[in-house]
Amino acid sequence: TTCDVAVVGAGPAGSVLAWLLAERGGLDVALIDARQNAPWPNNYGVWEDEWQDLAAMMPELDLATCVADRWAKTDCYFGGSWDAPVDERTRLDRAYCRVDREKLRATLRARSRDAGVSAVEADVLVSPGGPRWCANVVDGVTHDAAGSTLATSAGDVRATVIVDATGFESRLTSRRGPDVGDAIPPPGYQVAYGFEALVRDLGPYDAGAMLLFDYRTDHLQDDEQRAPPTFMYAMPLGEQDGLKRVFFEETSLVARPAVTLAECERRAFLRLAHVGVEVVEVCSDEPPELCYIPMG
């Protein structure tokens, strides 16, 4: 395969980029990912006005149809700190949406096919530990004055430009080692444990509102309240079998060292029990959402 641009990684960023370069840029693009037809695992939430602005920028995608859920109001709880009552609610009159990630993925795949993007369902073959592009001599990736060649499980891909959209912990991109210049501090991490569940009621939470932050710590022991904080994020998803279905996620916005996924899971269920939300069943048709994102 020969192309102008090879985009490695078919998540949301890589998929949008490949489509834009082909449809608007008129370039010959290859999108490389062995799992590009697999569902995207994460929930994506967005302010409605920002999604509308994005839709206006990319009308070809009809993004208004790629919204699964909408809440007209957004709630936050910061009580228990700075003399705020523990049950004080901050309500934002700003609508929030949940992206229909399967509709968005299918739309991007269809538009990309129509624009001539080559879908290469393959892994890039790199040596264990990842290549070092700056050295220009690595197994699986070679460079010359005219471009680069990627060795994949489906054969070589020749491109003028390669875009790595595989994420922070890429095996394709080198980073400055600790022996070059000043010492590099380890990154902080955003960590989140999410799950969909059936509950009898939502306790203090409004079933008609998006819960963006519940940062309260009164469900924790005194010594734990001084640990790196986490917050609850909740998307009410309607009724099911006489119960309420909700996506809950306990998130550490950033910490170094990272709050563990197990700790986020523990705090999520501890918090829900403390505010009176009885989890009847964790939904087995949606796997847990496990987020581990290096920051900085």
C-alpha positions as CSV (number, residue, x, y, z in Angstrom):
1,T,0.0,0.0,0.0
2,T,1.3,3.5,-0.9
3,C,-0.4,6.7,0.3
4,D,0.2,10.3,1.2
5,V,-0.7,9.9,4.9
6,A,-0.9,6.8,7.1
7,V,-2.9,7.3,10.2
8,V,-2.2,4.6,12.8
9,G,-5.0,4.2,15.3
10,A,-8.7,4.2,14.5
11,G,-10.2,5.7,17.6
12,P,-12.2,9.0,17.4
13,A,-9.1,11.2,16.8
14,G,-7.5,9.0,14.1
15,S,-10.9,8.3,12.4
16,V,-11.8,12.0,12.2
17,L,-8.3,13.0,11.0
18,A,-8.3,10.3,8.3
19,W,-11.7,11.4,7.0
20,L,-10.8,15.1,7.0
21,L,-7.5,14.6,5.2
22,A,-9.2,12.5,2.5
23,E,-12.5,14.3,2.0
24,R,-11.4,17.9,2.5
25,G,-7.7,17.6,1.8
26,G,-8.0,15.4,-1.2
27,L,-5.2,13.2,0.0
28,D,-4.6,9.5,-0.4
29,V,-5.0,8.2,3.2
30,A,-4.6,4.8,4.9
31,L,-6.2,4.2,8.3
32,I,-4.3,1.4,10.0
33,D,-5.7,-0.5,13.0
34,A,-6.3,-4.2,13.5
35,R,-9.4,-3.4,15.6
36,Q,-11.0,-0.6,13.6
37,N,-14.3,-2.4,13.4
38,A,-14.4,-3.0,17.2
39,P,-16.8,-0.8,19.3
40,W,-15.2,2.2,21.0
41,P,-15.3,1.3,24.7
42,N,-15.5,4.7,26.4
43,N,-18.5,7.0,27.0
44,Y,-18.0,10.5,25.6
45,G,-19.8,13.4,27.2
46,V,-19.9,16.9,25.8
47,W,-21.6,20.2,26.3
48,E,-24.4,20.5,23.9
49,D,-23.4,24.0,22.6
50,E,-19.8,22.8,21.9
51,W,-21.2,19.7,20.1
52,Q,-23.4,22.0,18.0
53,D,-20.4,24.2,17.2
54,L,-18.5,21.1,16.1
55,A,-21.5,20.0,14.0
56,A,-21.4,23.4,12.2
57,M,-17.7,22.9,11.5
58,M,-18.2,19.4,10.0
59,P,-21.7,19.4,8.5
60,E,-20.9,16.3,6.4
61,L,-21.1,14.1,9.6
62,D,-24.6,15.3,10.7
63,L,-23.4,15.2,14.3
64,A,-26.8,16.2,15.6
65,T,-27.9,12.6,14.9
66,C,-24.9,11.2,16.9
67,V,-26.3,12.1,20.3
68,A,-27.6,9.2,22.4
69,D,-28.9,11.2,25.5
70,R,-29.4,14.8,26.5
71,W,-29.9,16.5,29.8
72,A,-31.1,20.1,29.9
73,K,-29.4,20.8,33.3
74,T,-26.1,19.8,34.8
75,D,-25.5,19.4,38.6
76,C,-22.4,19.6,40.8
77,Y,-21.8,18.9,44.5
78,F,-18.8,20.5,46.2
79,G,-20.3,20.7,49.8
80,G,-18.3,19.9,52.9
81,S,-15.4,22.2,51.8
82,W,-14.9,26.0,52.1
83,D,-17.9,26.2,54.5
84,A,-20.4,25.0,51.9
85,P,-23.2,22.8,53.3
86,V,-22.6,19.2,52.5
87,D,-25.9,18.9,50.6
88,E,-25.6,22.1,48.6
89,R,-26.1,21.6,44.9
90,T,-24.7,23.8,42.2
91,R,-27.0,23.7,39.1
92,L,-25.8,24.8,35.7
93,D,-28.4,25.8,33.2
94,R,-26.3,24.3,30.4
95,A,-27.3,21.2,28.5
96,Y,-25.0,18.2,28.4
97,C,-25.0,15.2,25.9
98,R,-23.8,11.7,25.7
99,V,-22.4,10.9,22.3
100,D,-23.8,7.9,20.4
101,R,-20.3,6.4,19.9
102,E,-21.5,3.6,17.7
103,K,-23.4,5.9,15.4
104,L,-20.4,8.3,15.2
105,R,-18.0,5.4,14.4
106,A,-20.3,4.1,11.7
107,T,-20.7,7.5,10.2
108,L,-17.0,8.1,10.1
109,R,-16.3,4.7,8.6
110,A,-19.0,5.3,5.8
111,R,-17.8,8.8,5.0
112,S,-14.2,7.6,5.0
113,R,-15.0,4.8,2.5
114,D,-16.8,7.3,0.3
115,A,-13.7,9.6,0.4
116,G,-11.4,6.8,-0.6
117,V,-9.7,6.1,2.8
118,S,-8.0,2.7,2.7
119,A,-8.9,0.7,5.7
120,V,-5.9,-1.5,6.7
121,E,-7.0,-4.0,9.3
122,A,-3.5,-4.8,10.6
123,D,-1.1,-4.3,13.4
124,V,2.1,-2.3,12.9
125,L,5.0,-4.7,13.5
126,V,7.3,-3.1,16.1
127,S,9.9,-4.7,18.3
128,P,9.2,-5.2,22.0
129,G,9.4,-1.9,24.0
130,G,8.6,0.1,20.9
131,P,10.8,1.7,18.2
132,R,12.9,4.8,18.5
133,W,12.0,6.9,15.5
134,C,14.7,9.5,16.3
135,A,17.3,6.8,15.8
136,N,15.9,6.2,12.3
137,V,16.9,2.5,12.5
138,V,14.2,0.3,14.0
139,D,12.6,-2.9,13.2
140,G,9.2,-2.3,11.5
141,V,9.6,1.4,10.8
142,T,12.1,2.9,8.4
143,H,12.6,6.4,7.1
144,D,14.2,8.1,4.2
145,A,14.2,11.5,2.6
146,A,11.0,10.8,0.7
147,G,8.9,9.3,3.5
148,S,8.5,6.3,5.7
149,T,7.6,2.6,5.5
150,L,5.6,0.8,8.1
151,A,5.8,-3.0,8.3
152,T,2.3,-4.3,9.2
153,S,0.8,-7.7,9.6
154,A,-0.9,-7.1,6.2
155,G,2.2,-6.0,4.4
156,D,4.2,-2.8,4.1
157,V,2.6,0.6,4.0
158,R,4.6,3.4,2.3
159,A,3.6,7.0,3.2
160,T,4.9,10.5,2.9
161,V,3.7,11.3,6.4
162,I,2.8,9.0,9.3
163,V,0.4,10.2,12.1
164,D,0.5,8.3,15.3
165,A,-3.0,8.4,16.8
166,T,-2.6,5.4,19.1
167,G,-2.5,7.3,22.4
168,F,0.0,8.5,24.9
169,E,1.6,5.1,25.7
170,S,2.4,4.6,22.0
171,R,4.8,1.9,20.9
172,L,5.6,4.0,17.8
173,T,6.9,7.3,19.2
174,S,10.0,7.8,21.2
175,R,10.3,10.3,24.0
176,R,13.3,11.9,25.5
177,G,15.2,9.6,27.8
178,P,16.2,10.5,31.4
179,D,19.8,10.7,30.2
180,V,19.1,13.7,28.0
181,G,18.8,17.1,29.6
182,D,17.0,17.7,32.9
183,A,15.3,14.8,34.7
184,I,11.8,14.1,33.5
185,P,9.2,13.8,36.2
186,P,6.8,10.9,35.9
187,P,3.4,11.8,34.5
188,G,0.3,12.3,36.5
189,Y,-2.6,10.1,35.6
190,Q,-6.3,10.5,35.2
191,V,-8.0,7.3,36.3
192,A,-11.7,6.4,36.2
193,Y,-13.8,3.3,36.9
194,G,-17.2,3.4,35.2
195,F,-20.1,1.0,35.0
196,E,-23.8,0.9,34.1
197,A,-26.2,-0.2,36.8
198,L,-29.9,-0.6,37.7
199,V,-30.9,1.3,40.8
200,R,-34.2,1.8,42.7
201,D,-33.7,5.5,42.9
202,L,-31.0,8.1,42.6
203,G,-31.1,9.5,46.2
204,P,-30.0,13.1,46.1
205,Y,-29.3,13.0,42.4
206,D,-31.8,14.3,39.9
207,A,-32.9,11.7,37.3
208,G,-33.5,14.5,34.8
209,A,-30.0,16.1,35.1
210,M,-26.5,15.2,34.3
211,L,-24.2,14.8,37.3
212,L,-20.9,16.3,36.3
213,F,-19.2,16.4,39.7
214,D,-19.9,15.0,43.1
215,Y,-16.6,15.9,44.9
216,R,-17.9,15.4,48.4
217,T,-15.8,13.3,50.7
218,D,-18.1,12.7,53.7
219,H,-18.4,9.0,52.7
220,L,-14.7,8.5,53.5
221,Q,-12.8,8.1,56.8
222,D,-11.1,11.2,58.1
223,D,-7.6,10.0,57.1
224,E,-8.9,9.1,53.6
225,Q,-10.4,12.6,53.1
226,R,-6.8,13.9,52.9
227,A,-5.9,11.5,50.1
228,P,-6.0,12.6,46.5
229,P,-9.7,13.3,45.7
230,T,-12.1,11.6,43.3
231,F,-15.5,12.6,42.1
232,M,-18.7,10.8,40.9
233,Y,-20.0,11.4,37.4
234,A,-23.4,10.0,36.5
235,M,-25.5,9.8,33.4
236,P,-29.2,8.8,34.0
237,L,-30.2,6.6,31.0
238,G,-33.9,6.1,31.6
239,E,-36.1,3.3,32.9
240,Q,-35.5,-0.5,32.6
241,D,-37.6,-3.2,34.2
242,G,-39.1,-0.7,36.7
243,L,-35.7,0.5,37.7
244,K,-33.4,3.4,36.7
245,R,-30.5,2.6,34.5
246,V,-27.5,4.9,35.1
247,F,-23.9,5.1,34.0
248,F,-21.7,5.9,37.1
249,E,-18.0,6.7,37.0
250,E,-15.7,7.5,39.9
251,T,-12.8,9.6,38.6
252,S,-9.5,10.9,39.8
253,L,-9.0,14.0,37.6
254,V,-5.2,13.8,38.0
255,A,-2.8,12.5,40.6
256,R,0.8,11.5,40.8
257,P,1.2,8.7,41.7
258,A,-2.1,7.5,40.3
259,V,-5.1,6.6,42.3
260,T,-5.7,2.9,41.4
261,L,-8.7,1.6,39.4
262,A,-9.5,-0.6,42.4
263,E,-9.6,2.4,44.7
264,C,-11.9,4.3,42.3
265,E,-14.2,1.2,42.2
266,R,-14.2,1.0,46.0
267,R,-15.0,4.7,46.4
268,A,-17.8,4.5,43.8
269,F,-19.8,1.9,45.6
270,L,-19.0,3.4,49.0
271,R,-20.3,6.8,47.8
272,L,-23.5,5.4,46.3
273,A,-24.3,3.5,49.5
274,H,-23.6,6.6,51.6
275,V,-26.0,8.8,49.6
276,G,-28.7,6.1,49.6
277,V,-28.4,4.8,46.0
278,E,-29.1,1.1,46.1
279,V,-27.4,-0.7,43.2
280,V,-29.7,-3.6,42.4
281,E,-27.6,-4.9,39.5
282,V,-24.5,-4.0,37.6
283,C,-25.4,-4.3,33.9
284,S,-23.6,-7.2,32.3
285,D,-24.4,-6.1,28.7
286,E,-21.9,-3.2,29.1
287,P,-18.4,-3.9,30.3
288,P,-16.8,-1.7,33.0
289,E,-15.1,1.4,31.7
290,L,-11.5,1.5,32.7
291,C,-9.7,4.7,32.0
292,Y,-6.0,5.2,32.7
293,I,-4.7,8.4,31.0
294,P,-1.3,9.9,31.4
295,M,-1.4,13.7,31.9
296,G,1.5,16.0,31.2
